[in-house]
Amino acid sequence: MRSARVLEVFSSIQGEGLRLGERQVFVRFGGCNLCCDYCDEPASIPLGSGELWDEERVREAIEAAQRVRPHASVSWTGGEPLLHAEFLRPLLAWARARGLQNCLETNGTLPLALKSVAARLDCVAMDVKLPSATGVESWGAHRDFLKVLPERTFMKVVLTDKTSDEEWERVLELAAPAGVPLILQPATPRPSTREAGARALPSPPA
């Protein structure tokens, strides 16, 4: 039986993007292929984070949340959920069969994994990862990722005190041809996950 590393399954209100304010069941996977300064779930970054769950355990946790109150959708998040694409595919089909929409939160750097599950997704929240906040360049991966995005997708970019004009121009070059909404998010003040990393934008003068 397939298994994947999962940190938690819980019910909450979506706080970002086009689904802002919608109650969802969140399935948080462990492990990420990036290490962003501003990560709000740093415990999910290590590839060994979380516990091994099988599909049945995930289904039971979602159904338990549904019994408490109805949800219209599941947010598959992390970490990076596309690291678990093979595990995700049957779960996405199962959720749809039960009338739940599938919303994927992703760092937008794994286009082949996205292609394998795209037909079963109803919404994709794709982050644009800036080199100044991750320490690596992902422009090429982002460009390939955008080529296989399903409809009802939007892009997010987190802005830090190290975001450059050149990076911003690259973001616009990505977003314009894709024709999807672009949401700007100032980084939340918190310690960086990388040494000497980026920080939140400074507060405007009073």
Sine and cosine of phi, psi and omega as CSV:
sin_phi,cos_phi,sin_psi,cos_psi,sin_omega,cos_omega
0.00,0.00,0.68,-0.73,0.00,-1.00
-0.92,0.40,0.50,-0.86,0.08,-1.00
-0.59,-0.81,0.33,-0.94,0.03,-1.00
-0.51,-0.86,0.33,-0.94,0.01,-1.00
-0.99,0.11,0.84,-0.55,-0.04,-1.00
-0.79,-0.61,0.70,-0.71,0.06,-1.00
-1.00,0.02,-0.66,0.75,-0.08,-1.00
-0.21,-0.98,0.39,-0.92,0.17,-0.99
-0.77,-0.64,0.81,-0.58,-0.11,-0.99
-0.43,-0.90,0.29,-0.96,0.06,-1.00
-0.98,-0.19,0.73,-0.69,0.04,-1.00
-0.32,-0.95,0.05,-1.00,0.03,-1.00
-1.00,-0.07,0.77,-0.64,0.05,-1.00
-0.90,0.43,0.78,-0.63,-0.08,-1.00
-0.96,-0.28,0.06,1.00,-0.07,-1.00
-0.67,-0.74,0.40,-0.92,0.22,-0.98
0.95,0.32,-0.36,-0.93,-0.11,-0.99
-0.95,0.30,-0.28,0.96,0.02,-1.00
-0.99,-0.15,0.31,0.95,-0.01,-1.00
-0.80,0.60,0.77,-0.63,0.05,-1.00
1.00,0.02,-0.11,0.99,-0.01,-1.00
-1.00,0.05,0.72,-0.70,0.07,-1.00
-0.98,0.22,0.77,-0.64,-0.02,-1.00
-0.72,-0.69,0.35,-0.94,0.25,-0.97
-1.00,0.00,0.85,-0.53,-0.01,-1.00
-0.99,-0.16,0.78,-0.63,0.12,-0.99
-0.92,-0.40,0.94,-0.33,-0.09,-1.00
-0.98,-0.19,0.91,-0.40,0.04,-1.00
-1.00,0.08,0.45,-0.89,0.07,-1.00
-1.00,-0.07,0.54,-0.84,0.05,-1.00
0.99,-0.15,0.72,-0.69,0.06,-1.00
-0.59,-0.81,0.54,-0.84,0.02,-1.00
-1.00,0.02,0.02,1.00,0.06,-1.00
-0.78,-0.62,0.21,-0.98,0.07,-1.00
-0.68,-0.74,1.00,-0.01,-0.07,-1.00
-1.00,0.09,0.61,-0.79,0.01,-1.00
-0.81,0.58,-0.65,0.76,-0.20,-0.98
-0.99,-0.11,0.20,0.98,-0.09,-1.00
-0.80,0.60,0.80,-0.61,0.00,-1.00
-1.00,0.00,0.00,1.00,0.09,-1.00
-0.72,-0.69,0.89,0.46,-0.08,-1.00
-0.88,0.48,-0.40,0.91,0.03,-1.00
-0.92,0.40,-0.29,0.96,-0.02,-1.00
-1.00,-0.01,-0.06,1.00,-0.08,-1.00
-0.95,0.30,-0.74,0.67,-0.05,-1.00
-0.85,0.52,0.66,-0.75,-0.05,-1.00
-0.89,0.45,-0.38,0.92,0.02,-1.00
-1.00,-0.09,0.19,0.98,-0.05,-1.00
-0.96,0.27,0.42,-0.91,0.00,-1.00
0.99,0.15,-0.06,-1.00,0.04,-1.00
-0.90,-0.43,0.38,-0.93,0.06,-1.00
-0.97,0.25,0.86,-0.51,0.06,-1.00
-0.91,-0.41,0.59,-0.81,0.18,-0.98
-1.00,-0.08,0.12,-0.99,-0.07,-1.00
-0.88,0.48,-0.64,0.77,-0.04,-1.00
-0.88,0.48,-0.65,0.76,0.00,-1.00
-0.90,0.43,-0.65,0.76,0.03,-1.00
-0.90,0.43,-0.72,0.69,0.00,-1.00
-0.86,0.51,-0.69,0.72,-0.02,-1.00
-0.89,0.45,-0.62,0.78,0.00,-1.00
-0.92,0.39,-0.63,0.77,0.05,-1.00
-0.91,0.40,-0.70,0.71,0.01,-1.00
-0.89,0.45,-0.58,0.82,0.04,-1.00
-0.90,0.44,-0.66,0.75,0.05,-1.00
-0.90,0.43,-0.60,0.80,0.01,-1.00
-0.92,0.40,-0.53,0.84,0.01,-1.00
-0.94,0.34,-0.47,0.88,0.02,-1.00
-0.96,0.27,-0.70,0.72,0.06,-1.00
-0.33,-0.94,0.45,-0.89,-0.04,-1.00
-0.96,0.28,0.58,-0.82,0.08,-1.00
-0.79,-0.61,0.55,-0.83,0.03,-1.00
-1.00,-0.03,-0.32,0.95,-0.12,-0.99
-0.45,-0.89,0.29,-0.96,0.10,-0.99
-0.91,-0.41,0.73,-0.68,0.10,-0.99
-0.98,-0.18,0.92,-0.38,0.04,-1.00
-1.00,-0.02,0.93,-0.36,-0.20,-0.98
-0.68,-0.73,-0.15,-0.99,-0.05,-1.00
-0.27,-0.96,-0.55,-0.83,0.26,0.97
0.74,0.67,-0.32,-0.95,0.03,-1.00
-0.85,-0.53,0.97,-0.25,-0.07,-1.00
-0.88,0.47,-0.45,0.89,-0.04,-1.00
-0.95,0.31,-0.16,0.99,0.17,-0.99
-0.92,0.38,-0.24,0.97,-0.04,-1.00
-0.87,-0.49,0.61,0.79,-0.14,-0.99
-0.86,0.51,-0.68,0.74,-0.02,-1.00
-0.90,0.43,-0.58,0.82,0.06,-1.00
-0.94,0.34,-0.59,0.81,-0.05,-1.00
-0.93,0.36,-0.62,0.78,-0.18,-0.98
-0.79,0.61,-0.81,0.59,0.00,-1.00
-0.93,0.38,-0.50,0.86,0.03,-1.00
-0.93,0.37,-0.61,0.80,0.05,-1.00
-0.89,0.45,-0.68,0.74,0.03,-1.00
-0.91,0.42,-0.66,0.76,0.02,-1.00
-0.89,0.47,-0.71,0.71,-0.01,-1.00
-0.88,0.47,-0.70,0.71,0.01,-1.00
-0.88,0.47,-0.63,0.78,-0.01,-1.00
-0.90,0.44,-0.36,0.93,0.02,-1.00
-0.98,-0.19,0.26,0.97,0.10,-0.99
0.99,0.14,0.24,0.97,0.01,-1.00
-0.99,-0.14,0.68,-0.73,0.11,-0.99
-0.99,0.14,0.50,-0.87,0.00,-1.00
-0.96,-0.27,0.89,-0.46,0.02,-1.00
-0.92,-0.40,0.82,-0.57,-0.04,-1.00
-0.96,-0.27,0.78,-0.63,0.13,-0.99
-0.96,-0.29,0.86,-0.51,-0.18,-0.98
-0.59,-0.81,0.41,-0.91,0.05,-1.00
-1.00,0.10,0.00,1.00,0.15,-0.99
0.93,0.37,0.55,0.84,-0.04,-1.00
-0.85,-0.53,0.08,1.00,-0.06,-1.00
-0.83,-0.56,0.96,0.28,-0.11,-0.99
-0.90,0.44,-0.60,0.80,-0.01,-1.00
-0.91,0.41,-0.65,0.76,0.05,-1.00
-0.90,0.43,-0.65,0.76,0.04,-1.00
-0.88,0.48,-0.69,0.73,-0.04,-1.00
-0.85,0.53,-0.55,0.84,-0.05,-1.00
-0.96,0.28,-0.29,0.96,-0.04,-1.00
-0.83,-0.56,-0.08,1.00,-0.17,-0.99
-0.83,0.56,-0.61,0.79,-0.07,-1.00
-0.91,0.41,-0.29,0.96,-0.05,-1.00
-0.97,-0.25,0.18,0.98,-0.02,-1.00
-0.97,-0.25,0.60,-0.80,0.05,-1.00
-0.96,-0.27,-0.28,0.96,-0.02,-1.00
-0.34,-0.94,0.69,-0.73,0.08,-1.00
-0.80,-0.59,0.84,-0.55,0.13,-0.99
-0.98,-0.19,0.98,-0.22,-0.08,-1.00
-0.98,-0.18,0.86,-0.52,0.09,-1.00
-0.99,0.13,0.62,-0.78,0.21,-0.98
-0.99,-0.14,0.88,-0.48,-0.09,-1.00
-0.99,-0.13,0.90,-0.44,-0.06,-1.00
-1.00,0.09,0.67,-0.74,0.00,-1.00
-0.83,0.56,-0.54,0.84,-0.03,-1.00
-0.92,0.40,-0.31,0.95,-0.03,-1.00
-0.93,-0.36,-0.19,0.98,-0.03,-1.00
-0.89,-0.46,-0.36,0.93,-0.05,-1.00
0.99,0.12,0.00,1.00,0.03,-1.00
-0.69,-0.73,0.41,-0.91,0.05,-1.00
-1.00,-0.07,0.75,-0.66,-0.03,-1.00
-0.83,-0.55,0.25,0.97,-0.11,-0.99
-0.85,0.52,-0.70,0.71,-0.02,-1.00
-0.90,0.44,-0.69,0.72,0.03,-1.00
-0.90,0.44,-0.65,0.76,0.04,-1.00
-0.89,0.46,-0.66,0.75,-0.02,-1.00
-0.90,0.44,-0.69,0.73,0.03,-1.00
-0.92,0.39,-0.59,0.81,0.00,-1.00
-0.88,0.47,-0.68,0.73,-0.03,-1.00
-0.90,0.44,-0.41,0.91,-0.03,-1.00
-0.94,0.33,-0.36,0.93,-0.05,-1.00
-0.90,-0.45,0.21,0.98,0.00,-1.00
-0.92,0.39,0.69,-0.73,0.12,-0.99
-0.97,0.24,0.07,-1.00,0.08,-1.00
-0.93,0.38,0.17,-0.99,-0.02,-1.00
0.87,0.50,0.72,0.69,0.03,-1.00
-0.93,-0.37,0.50,-0.87,0.17,-0.99
-0.63,-0.78,0.36,-0.93,-0.02,-1.00
-0.93,-0.36,0.56,-0.83,0.07,-1.00
-0.80,-0.60,0.56,-0.83,0.13,-0.99
-0.68,-0.73,0.78,-0.62,0.02,-1.00
-1.00,-0.03,0.79,-0.62,-0.04,-1.00
-0.98,-0.21,0.73,-0.69,0.01,-1.00
-0.84,-0.54,-0.03,-1.00,0.01,-1.00
-0.94,0.33,-0.16,0.99,0.01,-1.00
-0.96,-0.30,0.08,1.00,0.04,-1.00
-0.90,0.43,0.80,-0.60,-0.06,-1.00
-0.98,-0.18,0.30,-0.95,0.07,-1.00
-0.88,0.48,-0.61,0.79,0.01,-1.00
-0.89,0.45,-0.67,0.75,0.04,-1.00
-0.89,0.46,-0.68,0.73,0.00,-1.00
-0.88,0.48,-0.65,0.76,0.04,-1.00
-0.90,0.44,-0.61,0.79,0.03,-1.00
-0.92,0.39,-0.61,0.79,0.05,-1.00
-0.87,0.50,-0.72,0.69,-0.01,-1.00
-0.90,0.43,-0.59,0.81,0.05,-1.00
-0.90,0.45,-0.55,0.84,0.06,-1.00
-0.96,0.27,-0.72,0.70,-0.16,-0.99
-0.95,0.30,-0.64,0.77,-0.12,-0.99
-0.85,0.52,-0.79,0.62,0.00,-1.00
-0.92,0.40,-0.48,0.88,-0.04,-1.00
-0.94,0.34,-0.48,0.88,0.03,-1.00
0.90,0.43,0.56,0.83,0.01,-1.00
-0.89,-0.45,0.39,-0.92,0.04,-1.00
-0.86,0.51,0.60,-0.80,0.04,-1.00
-0.87,-0.50,0.84,-0.54,-0.04,-1.00
-0.93,-0.38,0.78,-0.63,0.00,-1.00
-0.99,-0.12,0.73,-0.68,-0.02,-1.00
-0.75,-0.66,0.93,-0.38,0.12,-0.99
-0.90,0.44,0.66,-0.75,-0.01,-1.00
-0.88,0.48,0.62,-0.78,0.07,-1.00
-0.96,0.27,0.73,-0.68,0.03,-1.00
-0.86,0.51,0.87,-0.50,0.02,-1.00
-0.21,-0.98,0.35,-0.94,0.06,-1.00
-0.87,0.50,0.61,-0.79,0.01,-1.00
-0.94,0.35,0.54,-0.84,0.08,-1.00
-0.99,0.16,-0.16,0.99,0.05,-1.00
-0.86,-0.51,0.51,-0.86,0.01,-1.00
-0.89,0.46,0.73,-0.68,0.01,-1.00
0.82,0.57,0.60,0.80,-0.04,-1.00
-0.99,0.10,-0.10,-1.00,-0.01,-1.00
-0.96,0.27,0.36,-0.93,0.01,-1.00
-0.80,-0.60,0.03,-1.00,0.04,-1.00
-0.90,0.44,0.38,-0.93,0.07,-1.00
-0.90,0.44,0.61,-0.79,0.01,-1.00
-0.91,0.41,0.51,-0.86,0.02,-1.00
-0.94,0.33,0.58,-0.81,0.04,-1.00
-0.91,0.41,0.47,-0.88,0.02,-1.00
-0.88,0.47,0.58,-0.81,-0.02,-1.00
-0.94,0.33,0.00,0.00,0.00,0.00
